[in-house]
Amino acid sequence: MTYLIGIDGGTESVRAHVFDLEGRSLASHASPYQTAFPAPGQAEQDPEEWWRATGEAVQGAVVAAGIDAQDVTALACDTTSCTVVALNADGIPLRPCLLWMDVRAHAEADEIAATGDPALRLNGAGAGPLSPEWMLPKALWLKRHQPDIWARAARIGEYQDFLTLRLTGRWVASLNNLTMRWHYQTRHGGWPDSLLANLDLTELRDRWPSDIAAPGEVIDTLTPDAAAHLGLPQNVKVVQGGADAFIGMVGLGVRASGDLALITGSSHLQLGVSPVDTHAPGIWGTYADCVYPDRHIIEGGQTSSGSVIAWFKRHFAPDTPYEVLNEAAAALPPGAEGLLAVDHFQGNRTPHTDALARGAITGLSLKHEPAHIYRALIEGVCLGTRAIVDTFGSAFDTKRIVVAGGATNAPFWLQIHADTLGLPLEITEQPEAPALGSAILAGVGAGHFASIDDGCAAMVRTARVIEPDMAAHAAYGPIFERYKAAYEALKAVRDEQI
């Protein structure tokens, strides 16, 4: 037998899956770690905890699968992206990472956007704004606010690059991260040298990895230390992965023009495949060759989505099971009897790209109960997704939506997504799409599949389709207009305070 391992480095844990060549997960194991929030808008993790968790997860998955580790031929990793690490020359972290959701570098992001550099075509066709989540704002923040760390940082990279270094001993960047978060453009000059020069950041190029590998490309085999840490043979191939949501596209089989992946979880991403290079205000991308050769990826995203629901459950309904909340919320009409929620609890990624945006719940009365607020929050997230798909507009013709992540386990949430969009949603047999996507890439690197497309055809299958309730979709029309107006009203109040 032959097996592949997909390692998913997420926001809350590392989860490793053991897959066979038909896409079946024999077993998985997760190892959690903590996130620190030093101040509003800031989020950090300890990279050493990622490495500890990776060893525990892989060993646990192999044991749970009951396989011989000698039958594992390759592995690939997906991780959170824009999770920036500063390492010394030996690869030791100098500080906690700046997690993807960390938006402390909003002033630096505004400054970068103001340069007007051609590399910014990836940010709303140059109209911006630039998200403070991305690599350059965070690197610039480190240089300005922690100069002692910056002076000692021989390597600046991502969670993905840190794992690659620990697994193989090689400092290699993923083409996926470069093209969609580092302003690297395969067809327009490569590295963003002029932008770095404008920002007095030219030394960053020497700290970034100089070697690049595309998703599905073999980087190396495991080092002896890494093999021991994972409990795998040293000859296991380490294959390049990338950002979790983008690799999730592979695990969903989202590969044809007009296909859209809706990746749900702590955050949401909307990722579509386009045959052409497209840039427009309110969207990110497109990114050439980001996941698949000769294809472009268009992107939208919500910084806080599942995390908003978790926040509500943790603080306001800790003893109420989700099943009870869902049943009560499902009995309510669209609009939760007058409640409206704005989902920007950690800022807005698209279509506004506003790091200072914040969440809100409006229309509260003494009639409303926890189920009303719960439904309104879910509707707010789903209306945020609709705002992004609508912003794509003529730039992307949505033909098919495939969903992955936490919402696939919540039929109530899925139905509201379908109803607000007015479009059917496909669910695949393997909901852990990033891990499956990593395994498919591992299979390509190991030579089991001739291409990523062939790997998708062999390992991805549709399980069911969620059809929209078009009457509910019509009811959400005026609610959606109120949702859009609420952002503008809240922004006006905020700007007056500033």
C-alpha positions as CSV (number, residue, x, y, z in Angstrom):
1,M,0.0,0.0,0.0
2,T,1.0,3.6,-0.6
3,Y,0.0,6.5,1.6
4,L,0.2,10.3,1.5
5,I,0.2,12.7,4.4
6,G,-1.5,16.1,4.3
7,I,-0.5,18.5,7.1
8,D,-2.8,21.4,7.7
9,G,-1.3,24.1,9.9
10,G,-4.4,26.1,10.9
11,T,-5.2,28.9,13.2
12,E,-5.9,26.8,16.2
13,S,-4.0,23.5,15.6
14,V,-1.9,21.4,13.3
15,R,-4.0,18.5,11.9
16,A,-2.3,15.7,9.9
17,H,-4.3,13.3,7.7
18,V,-3.2,10.0,6.2
19,F,-4.8,9.5,2.8
20,D,-4.8,6.6,0.3
21,L,-4.5,7.3,-3.4
22,E,-8.3,7.5,-3.8
23,G,-8.7,10.4,-1.4
24,R,-9.9,8.4,1.6
25,S,-8.7,9.7,4.9
26,L,-7.7,6.7,7.0
27,A,-7.2,8.8,10.1
28,S,-6.2,12.2,11.3
29,H,-4.8,13.7,14.5
30,A,-4.8,17.3,15.7
31,S,-2.4,19.0,18.1
32,P,-3.5,22.5,19.4
33,Y,-1.6,25.6,20.2
34,Q,-2.5,29.0,21.7
35,T,-3.0,32.4,20.1
36,A,-2.1,35.5,22.1
37,F,-3.8,38.9,21.6
38,P,-1.5,41.5,23.1
39,A,-3.7,44.4,22.0
40,P,-6.7,45.1,19.8
41,G,-5.9,44.1,16.2
42,Q,-2.8,42.1,17.2
43,A,-2.5,38.3,17.2
44,E,0.6,36.2,17.8
45,Q,1.7,32.5,18.0
46,D,4.9,30.7,19.0
47,P,6.5,29.0,15.9
48,E,8.1,26.4,18.1
49,E,4.6,25.3,19.1
50,W,3.9,24.7,15.4
51,W,6.8,22.4,15.2
52,R,5.9,20.5,18.4
53,A,2.3,20.2,17.2
54,T,3.4,19.0,13.7
55,G,5.4,16.1,15.2
56,E,2.5,15.1,17.5
57,A,-0.1,15.4,14.7
58,V,1.8,13.2,12.2
59,Q,2.8,10.6,14.7
60,G,-0.8,10.5,16.0
61,A,-2.3,10.2,12.6
62,V,0.0,7.3,11.5
63,V,-0.8,5.4,14.7
64,A,-4.5,6.0,14.4
65,A,-4.4,4.9,10.7
66,G,-2.7,1.6,11.7
67,I,-0.3,1.8,8.8
68,D,3.4,1.0,8.5
69,A,5.2,4.4,8.3
70,Q,7.4,2.9,5.7
71,D,4.5,3.0,3.3
72,V,4.3,6.8,3.4
73,T,5.9,8.1,0.2
74,A,5.3,11.9,0.5
75,L,3.9,14.7,2.5
76,A,2.9,18.3,1.8
77,C,1.8,21.1,4.2
78,D,-0.7,23.9,4.0
79,T,-0.6,26.7,6.6
80,T,-2.1,30.0,7.4
81,S,-0.8,32.7,5.2
82,C,0.5,36.2,6.0
83,T,1.7,34.6,9.2
84,V,5.1,36.2,9.3
85,V,8.1,34.8,11.2
86,A,11.5,36.4,12.0
87,L,14.3,33.9,12.5
88,N,18.0,34.1,13.2
89,A,20.6,32.4,10.9
90,D,20.0,29.1,12.6
91,G,16.2,29.2,12.0
92,I,15.3,30.0,15.6
93,P,12.4,32.3,16.1
94,L,13.3,35.7,17.5
95,R,9.8,36.7,18.5
96,P,6.2,35.3,18.2
97,C,4.9,35.3,14.7
98,L,2.6,38.1,13.4
99,L,-0.5,35.9,12.8
100,W,-2.5,36.3,9.6
101,M,-5.3,38.1,11.4
102,D,-2.8,40.6,13.0
103,V,-3.7,44.0,11.5
104,R,-1.3,46.2,13.6
105,A,0.5,47.3,10.4
106,H,-2.5,49.3,9.0
107,A,-0.4,52.6,8.9
108,E,2.3,50.8,7.0
109,A,-0.2,49.3,4.6
110,D,-1.6,52.7,3.8
111,E,1.9,54.0,3.2
112,I,2.7,51.2,0.8
113,A,-0.6,51.7,-1.1
114,A,0.3,55.4,-1.5
115,T,3.5,54.6,-3.4
116,G,1.4,53.7,-6.5
117,D,4.0,51.0,-7.5
118,P,3.0,48.8,-10.4
119,A,3.2,45.7,-8.1
120,L,0.0,47.0,-6.4
121,R,-2.0,46.0,-9.4
122,L,-2.9,43.0,-7.3
123,N,-4.7,45.3,-4.8
124,G,-7.9,46.4,-6.5
125,A,-6.1,47.2,-9.8
126,G,-3.9,49.6,-7.9
127,A,-6.8,51.4,-6.3
128,G,-6.1,49.6,-3.1
129,P,-6.3,49.7,-0.3
130,L,-3.6,47.2,0.8
131,S,-4.4,44.9,3.6
132,P,-2.2,45.1,6.7
133,E,-2.3,41.3,6.8
134,W,0.1,41.0,3.9
135,M,3.8,40.4,4.1
136,L,5.2,43.9,3.3
137,P,3.2,45.9,5.9
138,K,4.2,43.4,8.6
139,A,7.9,43.4,7.5
140,L,7.9,47.2,7.5
141,W,6.2,47.3,10.9
142,L,8.9,45.0,12.3
143,K,11.7,47.2,10.9
144,R,10.2,50.4,12.4
145,H,8.8,49.2,15.7
146,Q,11.2,46.4,16.7
147,P,14.6,47.4,15.2
148,D,16.5,45.1,17.5
149,I,14.6,42.1,16.2
150,W,15.0,43.4,12.6
151,A,18.7,43.7,13.0
152,R,19.1,40.1,14.2
153,A,16.6,38.6,11.7
154,A,18.6,36.7,9.1
155,R,15.4,35.2,7.7
156,I,11.9,36.7,7.2
157,G,9.3,34.3,5.9
158,E,6.0,32.6,6.6
159,Y,4.7,29.7,8.6
160,Q,5.0,27.6,5.5
161,D,8.6,28.5,5.0
162,F,9.4,27.7,8.7
163,L,7.9,24.2,8.4
164,T,9.8,23.6,5.2
165,L,13.0,24.7,6.9
166,R,12.4,22.3,9.8
167,L,11.4,19.5,7.6
168,T,14.2,19.7,5.0
169,G,16.8,22.1,6.2
170,R,16.2,24.3,3.1
171,W,14.9,27.9,3.1
172,V,12.4,27.7,0.2
173,A,9.4,29.9,-0.5
174,S,6.1,28.7,-1.9
175,L,5.2,30.3,-5.2
176,N,1.6,30.3,-3.9
177,N,2.4,32.6,-1.0
178,L,4.7,34.8,-3.1
179,T,2.2,35.5,-5.8
180,M,-0.8,36.2,-3.6
181,R,0.8,37.9,-0.5
182,W,4.3,39.1,-1.3
183,H,3.6,41.0,-4.6
184,Y,5.6,38.6,-6.6
185,Q,4.4,38.4,-10.2
186,T,5.4,35.6,-12.5
187,R,4.5,37.5,-15.7
188,H,5.3,41.1,-14.6
189,G,8.8,41.3,-13.4
190,G,9.0,38.7,-10.6
191,W,10.2,40.2,-7.3
192,P,8.7,43.6,-6.3
193,D,12.1,45.3,-6.3
194,S,10.9,48.8,-7.1
195,L,8.3,48.6,-4.3
196,L,11.0,47.5,-1.8
197,A,13.2,50.4,-2.9
198,N,10.4,52.8,-2.4
199,L,9.9,51.6,1.1
200,D,13.6,51.4,2.0
201,L,13.2,47.7,2.4
202,T,15.7,46.4,-0.1
203,E,17.5,44.3,2.6
204,L,14.3,42.2,2.9
205,R,15.2,40.4,-0.4
206,D,18.2,39.0,1.3
207,R,16.1,37.7,4.2
208,W,13.4,36.2,2.1
209,P,14.1,32.7,0.6
210,S,15.9,32.9,-2.7
211,D,14.7,29.5,-3.8
212,I,11.0,29.1,-5.0
213,A,9.0,26.0,-5.4
214,A,5.5,25.8,-7.0
215,P,2.7,23.7,-5.4
216,G,3.3,20.1,-6.2
217,E,7.1,20.5,-6.7
218,V,9.4,18.3,-4.6
219,I,11.6,20.3,-2.2
220,D,13.7,17.5,-0.7
221,T,13.4,14.5,1.6
222,L,13.2,14.7,5.4
223,T,16.2,15.5,7.4
224,P,17.2,12.8,10.0
225,D,16.0,15.1,12.8
226,A,12.7,15.8,11.1
227,A,12.2,12.1,10.3
228,A,12.6,11.2,14.0
229,H,10.3,14.1,15.0
230,L,7.5,12.9,12.7
231,G,8.1,9.2,13.1
232,L,8.6,8.7,9.4
233,P,11.4,7.3,7.2
234,Q,13.9,9.8,6.0
235,N,13.2,9.1,2.3
236,V,9.7,10.6,2.5
237,K,9.5,13.4,-0.1
238,V,8.5,16.9,1.1
239,V,6.4,18.5,-1.5
240,Q,5.6,22.2,-1.7
241,G,2.2,23.3,-0.5
242,G,1.0,26.8,0.3
243,A,-1.7,28.8,2.0
244,D,-4.4,26.7,3.5
245,A,-7.4,28.1,1.6
246,F,-5.6,28.2,-1.7
247,I,-4.5,24.6,-1.3
248,G,-8.1,23.9,-0.3
249,M,-9.1,24.7,-3.8
250,V,-7.1,21.6,-4.9
251,G,-8.8,19.5,-2.3
252,L,-12.2,20.7,-3.5
253,G,-11.5,20.1,-7.2
254,V,-12.0,23.8,-7.9
255,R,-9.9,24.0,-11.0
256,A,-12.0,25.0,-14.0
257,S,-12.8,28.5,-15.2
258,G,-15.8,29.8,-13.2
259,D,-15.3,27.4,-10.3
260,L,-15.4,29.2,-6.9
261,A,-14.2,27.8,-3.6
262,L,-15.9,29.0,-0.4
263,I,-13.5,28.2,2.3
264,T,-15.1,28.5,5.7
265,G,-13.7,28.5,9.2
266,S,-12.4,31.1,11.6
267,S,-12.3,33.3,8.5
268,H,-13.9,32.9,5.1
269,L,-12.2,33.0,1.7
270,Q,-13.8,33.2,-1.8
271,L,-11.4,31.9,-4.4
272,G,-12.2,31.6,-8.1
273,V,-10.4,30.2,-11.1
274,S,-10.2,32.5,-14.1
275,P,-8.6,31.9,-17.5
276,V,-7.6,35.6,-17.8
277,D,-5.7,38.2,-15.9
278,T,-8.3,40.4,-14.2
279,H,-7.9,43.4,-11.8
280,A,-10.7,45.6,-10.4
281,P,-11.5,47.6,-7.3
282,G,-12.8,45.6,-4.3
283,I,-11.1,42.4,-5.2
284,W,-7.6,40.9,-4.8
285,G,-5.7,39.4,-7.6
286,T,-5.8,38.0,-10.0
287,Y,-2.7,35.9,-9.2
288,A,-1.1,34.2,-12.2
289,D,0.2,30.6,-11.7
290,C,-0.7,30.8,-8.0
291,V,-2.1,27.3,-7.6
292,Y,-2.3,25.9,-11.1
293,P,0.1,26.6,-14.0
294,D,-1.4,29.0,-16.6
295,R,-4.5,29.8,-14.6
296,H,-5.4,32.9,-12.5
297,I,-7.0,33.1,-9.1
298,I,-9.4,35.8,-8.1
299,E,-9.8,36.4,-4.3
300,G,-12.2,37.8,-1.7
301,G,-12.1,37.2,2.0
302,Q,-13.7,37.9,5.4
303,T,-11.3,38.3,8.3
304,S,-13.7,37.1,11.0
305,S,-16.6,34.7,10.3
306,G,-16.6,31.4,12.2
307,S,-14.6,33.3,14.9
308,V,-17.6,35.6,15.4
309,I,-19.9,32.6,16.0
310,A,-17.3,31.1,18.4
311,W,-17.1,34.5,20.2
312,F,-20.8,34.6,20.7
313,K,-21.0,31.0,21.9
314,R,-18.1,31.4,24.3
315,H,-19.3,34.5,26.0
316,F,-23.1,34.5,25.7
317,A,-24.2,30.9,25.3
318,P,-21.5,28.7,26.8
319,D,-23.9,26.0,28.1
320,T,-26.2,25.9,25.1
321,P,-25.3,23.3,22.5
322,Y,-25.1,24.4,18.9
323,E,-27.9,22.0,18.1
324,V,-30.3,23.9,20.4
325,L,-29.2,27.3,19.0
326,N,-29.6,26.1,15.4
327,E,-33.1,24.7,16.0
328,A,-34.2,27.9,17.7
329,A,-32.6,30.2,15.0
330,A,-34.0,28.1,12.2
331,A,-37.5,28.8,13.5
332,L,-37.0,32.6,13.0
333,P,-37.6,34.4,9.6
334,P,-34.8,35.9,7.5
335,G,-33.6,39.1,9.3
336,A,-34.0,37.6,12.8
337,E,-37.1,39.8,13.5
338,G,-35.3,43.1,12.9
339,L,-31.7,42.3,13.9
340,L,-28.8,43.1,11.6
341,A,-25.2,42.1,12.3
342,V,-22.0,43.5,10.6
343,D,-19.3,40.8,10.7
344,H,-16.2,43.0,10.7
345,F,-15.1,42.0,14.2
346,Q,-11.4,42.0,13.2
347,G,-11.6,44.4,10.3
348,N,-12.8,43.9,6.7
349,R,-10.6,42.1,4.2
350,T,-12.8,42.7,1.1
351,P,-14.5,44.4,-0.5
352,H,-13.6,47.4,1.7
353,T,-10.1,46.3,3.0
354,D,-10.6,48.3,6.1
355,A,-8.5,47.2,9.1
356,L,-10.3,49.7,11.4
357,A,-13.8,48.4,10.6
358,R,-15.5,46.8,13.5
359,G,-18.5,44.6,14.1
360,A,-22.0,45.7,15.2
361,I,-25.4,44.3,16.1
362,T,-28.3,46.7,15.5
363,G,-32.0,46.6,16.0
364,L,-31.9,45.1,19.5
365,S,-35.1,45.1,21.5
366,L,-36.3,43.4,24.7
367,K,-38.0,40.8,22.5
368,H,-34.8,39.4,21.2
369,E,-33.2,36.3,22.7
370,P,-29.9,34.6,22.1
371,A,-31.2,32.7,19.1
372,H,-32.0,36.0,17.4
373,I,-28.5,37.3,17.9
374,Y,-27.0,33.9,16.8
375,R,-29.0,33.9,13.6
376,A,-28.2,37.6,12.9
377,L,-24.5,36.9,13.3
378,I,-24.6,34.0,10.9
379,E,-26.6,36.1,8.4
380,G,-24.1,38.9,8.8
381,V,-21.3,36.5,7.8
382,C,-23.3,35.1,4.9
383,L,-24.2,38.6,3.7
384,G,-20.5,39.5,3.8
385,T,-19.9,36.6,1.4
386,R,-22.6,37.8,-0.9
387,A,-21.1,41.3,-0.9
388,I,-17.8,39.8,-2.1
389,V,-19.4,37.6,-4.8
390,D,-21.4,40.6,-6.0
391,T,-18.2,42.7,-6.1
392,F,-16.6,40.2,-8.4
393,G,-19.3,41.2,-10.8
394,S,-18.4,41.0,-14.5
395,A,-14.8,40.3,-13.6
396,F,-15.7,36.7,-12.7
397,D,-18.6,34.6,-13.9
398,T,-19.5,32.3,-11.0
399,K,-20.6,29.0,-12.5
400,R,-20.0,26.6,-9.5
401,I,-19.5,27.0,-5.8
402,V,-17.9,24.3,-3.7
403,V,-17.7,24.7,0.1
404,A,-15.1,23.5,2.6
405,G,-14.4,23.9,6.3
406,G,-16.5,24.2,9.4
407,A,-19.7,25.3,7.8
408,T,-20.0,22.0,6.0
409,N,-20.9,20.5,9.4
410,A,-23.6,23.1,10.0
411,P,-26.6,22.5,7.6
412,F,-28.4,25.6,9.0
413,W,-25.4,27.8,8.2
414,L,-25.0,26.2,4.7
415,Q,-28.6,26.9,3.9
416,I,-28.3,30.6,4.8
417,H,-25.2,30.8,2.6
418,A,-27.2,29.3,-0.3
419,D,-30.2,31.5,0.4
420,T,-28.3,34.8,0.6
421,L,-26.3,34.0,-2.5
422,G,-29.3,32.5,-4.4
423,L,-27.0,29.8,-5.7
424,P,-26.5,26.0,-5.1
425,L,-23.5,24.9,-3.0
426,E,-21.6,21.6,-3.5
427,I,-20.1,19.7,-0.6
428,T,-17.4,17.1,-1.3
429,E,-16.9,13.8,0.5
430,Q,-13.8,15.1,2.2
431,P,-14.6,18.3,4.0
432,E,-11.0,18.9,5.2
433,A,-10.1,20.3,1.8
434,P,-6.7,21.9,2.6
435,A,-5.4,18.6,4.0
436,L,-6.7,16.7,1.0
437,G,-5.2,19.3,-1.3
438,S,-1.9,18.9,0.4
439,A,-2.1,15.2,0.0
440,I,-2.9,15.6,-3.8
441,L,0.1,17.8,-4.2
442,A,2.2,15.2,-2.3
443,G,0.9,12.6,-4.7
444,V,1.9,14.7,-7.7
445,G,5.4,15.2,-6.2
446,A,5.8,11.5,-5.5
447,G,4.9,10.7,-9.1
448,H,1.5,9.1,-8.5
449,F,-0.3,11.6,-10.6
450,A,1.0,13.3,-13.8
451,S,-0.6,16.7,-12.8
452,I,-2.6,18.4,-10.1
453,D,-5.7,18.0,-12.3
454,D,-5.2,14.3,-12.5
455,G,-4.8,14.2,-8.7
456,C,-8.0,16.0,-8.3
457,A,-9.9,13.7,-10.6
458,A,-8.6,10.7,-8.7
459,M,-9.1,11.9,-5.1
460,V,-12.0,14.4,-5.0
461,R,-15.7,13.5,-5.2
462,T,-19.0,15.5,-4.7
463,A,-21.2,14.2,-1.8
464,R,-24.3,16.5,-1.9
465,V,-25.7,19.8,-3.2
466,I,-27.5,22.4,-1.1
467,E,-30.2,24.2,-3.2
468,P,-31.2,27.7,-2.3
469,D,-34.7,28.6,-1.1
470,M,-35.5,31.4,-3.6
471,A,-38.3,32.8,-1.5
472,A,-35.8,33.3,1.3
473,H,-33.3,34.7,-1.2
474,A,-35.9,37.4,-2.2
475,A,-36.5,38.2,1.5
476,Y,-32.7,38.8,1.9
477,G,-32.7,41.4,-0.8
478,P,-33.7,44.4,1.3
479,I,-31.7,43.0,4.3
480,F,-28.6,43.0,2.1
481,E,-29.1,46.6,1.2
482,R,-29.3,47.5,4.9
483,Y,-26.2,45.4,5.5
484,K,-24.2,47.5,2.9
485,A,-25.6,50.7,4.3
486,A,-24.6,49.8,7.9
487,Y,-20.9,49.6,7.0
488,E,-21.0,53.1,5.5
489,A,-22.9,54.5,8.5
490,L,-20.5,52.9,11.0
491,K,-17.5,54.1,9.1
492,A,-18.9,57.7,9.2
493,V,-19.3,57.5,13.0
494,R,-15.8,56.1,13.4
495,D,-14.3,58.7,11.2
496,E,-15.9,61.5,13.2
497,Q,-14.4,60.0,16.4
498,I,-10.9,59.8,14.8
